[in-house]
Amino acid sequence: EERKRAEEREQQEKEKQDATRENSGIRPLSREAARVQNEWLSLRESCEAFRTDKSTARERLTYRKAINKMVTQIAASKRQVEAKASELIRLLQEVQSNPPLFALCLDTVAEKLVIQGEVQVHAHRDSAFPLAMVAAHVSNRIPQLLSTIKARFFESCPLLIPKYIKRNDGEDNSSYWKRLGFRQDDQGKVESLSLFTERLGGVASLFAAIIHCTDPERAARESWRRLAFWANQLPRFYTVSVVLPYIEIVSHSMLEKYGMQYLKLLHALQQNLIAERIEGVDAAAKARLELFIKDILKNQRADVPEGSELPLEANTIM
């Protein structure tokens, strides 16, 4: 019922959204999202025969297990980041001469990173940066990986594109919620709103950390356009749960780069996401977002995000 009321309200504001989208930078981001998603589909198609060939099952399992182990063993230390990045680079370079296997391994790395965002980073936000630093190191040596990572993250959380997803005429709930990013079981039961927003919060944190670790200058421009879109876009019931973890990661670097202009952007976000009444929003997340933005606006500074400064060694695996 909450979703239905929110959807009706969104539809009433559609004309306003169309106008603001022109000025929010959404079109360049949408074009890039379409490009990386098309590249990802081509990548998956290129390894589909290999992926379904029974004779390659053992080989696929061997590489998937190896990648999963490398990603899940990433720890919060400079040595571990360097070690795991080197292991992943060696593995990907080893299979580059076998295009279907190389494509499968690229997709597996991206898939495992998204899972870490949904599970590990959701529970421990400070674990985003070690994972992001590994992703950045590997992407700098294997450029094809970054677009695959982005496509996987956009699939998990379409709001990161960012993208307005409206219900198509005659579209049923199952199809619509799936396009929003909700998970469904084999019986068609949709995950709860709380599970959905918690999962997306971890994904947003890790995505923000990855793009800012990989190419800080480009990421700053991209984040500006993304935040401008969220500041103008009619909020949805899960927008706050994505925006808060995202700006927790990027605010320090964005404030250093853009200064007062970034404060104005945060104020616009505050007006749109906090002053606006949103059906079905997580009240606790909204309160945390309000407190976070107010603190930055008051002090005109943002703390270095937790976990971004790593020790040389770590005692435990994340």
Salt bridges, closest charged atoms under 4 A:
GLU1 OE2 - ARG5 NH1 3.85
GLU7 OE1 - ARG167 NH2 2.90
GLU10 OE1 - ARG236 NH2 2.86
ASP18 OD1 - LYS14 NZ 2.68
ASP18 OD1 - ARG21 NH1 2.69
GLU22 OE2 - ARG27 NH2 2.76
GLU32 OE2 - ARG35 NH2 3.72
GLU32 OE2 - LYS150 NZ 2.69
GLU32 OE2 - ARG218 NH2 3.25
GLU39 OE2 - ARG35 NH1 3.11
GLU48 OE1 - ARG51 NE 3.84
GLU87 OE2 - LYS84 NZ 3.42
ASP107 OD2 - ARG44 NH1 2.63
ASP107 OD2 - ARG51 NH2 3.62
ASP107 OD2 - ARG152 NH2 2.91
GLU111 OE1 - ARG64 NH2 3.21
GLU118 OE2 - ARG183 NH2 2.44
GLU118 OE2 - ARG199 NH1 3.20
GLU155 OE1 - ARG152 NH1 3.76
GLU171 OE1 - ARG179 NH2 2.75
GLU191 OE2 - ARG199 NH2 2.43
GLU198 OE1 - HIS122 NE2 3.83
GLU217 OE2 - LYS257 NZ 2.54
GLU222 OE1 - LYS150 NZ 3.30
GLU222 OE2 - ARG226 NH2 2.94
GLU256 OE2 - HIS252 NE2 3.52
GLU276 OE2 - ARG9 NH2 2.39
GLU279 OE1 - ARG5 NE 3.55
GLU279 OE2 - ARG277 NH1 2.88
GLU290 OE2 - LYS294 NZ 3.15
ASP303 OD1 - ARG301 NH1 2.82
GLU313 OE2 - ARG79 NE 2.37
